[in-house]
């Protein structure tokens, strides 16, 4: 059986558990939960990383995606997190990760802010979502991404883990991104949301 603690120990972080919003607070933002390492391993085995990759995780929580992709691919990663509690844990993990992997940690940036207020950098080209907020917020973030891609043309990917129908229908019908790849997890045949969907933008 896969030990989900193995990678945390390797990275010198603790990204277990869920962070809930207080009842009735920020109803457009959902709870923080980390993508399973076993699923991430499966995804990486099947995903061809873009050249000059720079990843942004919207709703980064405790930072599992930031540290995992930074360590495995040695690429710059940025995390956008609005929850005070989750961001505090994210920064604790950054301190721990930096102790063990100081060189790689220099390529990590974190931002405590609303996702829709984040200004997309002109060279960021991979955008990760694990059901972090409502479709309304997703639309605003996607508009920001597409504006950046228009201003500075480049190939870019959106990676969605546990994709919602709202997200995928909007991407399929109203965005400049096109479906590229489906990576199934072992639970896919019980629940089709147990998967990764990749959408790609070509200038």
Secondary structure as UniProt FT lines:
FT   HELIX           5..11
FT   STRAND          18..19
FT   TURN            23..24
FT   TURN            27..28
FT   STRAND          32..33
FT   HELIX           37..46
FT   TURN            51..52
FT   STRAND          54..58
FT   TURN            61..62
FT   HELIX           64..73
FT   STRAND          76..81
FT   HELIX           84..100
FT   HELIX           102..105
FT   TURN            106..107
FT   STRAND          108..112
FT   HELIX           115..117
FT   TURN            122..123
FT   STRAND          126..129
FT   HELIX           135..151
FT   STRAND          156..161
FT   HELIX           165..174
FT   STRAND          178..184
FT   TURN            186..190
FT   TURN            192..193
FT   STRAND          195..201
//
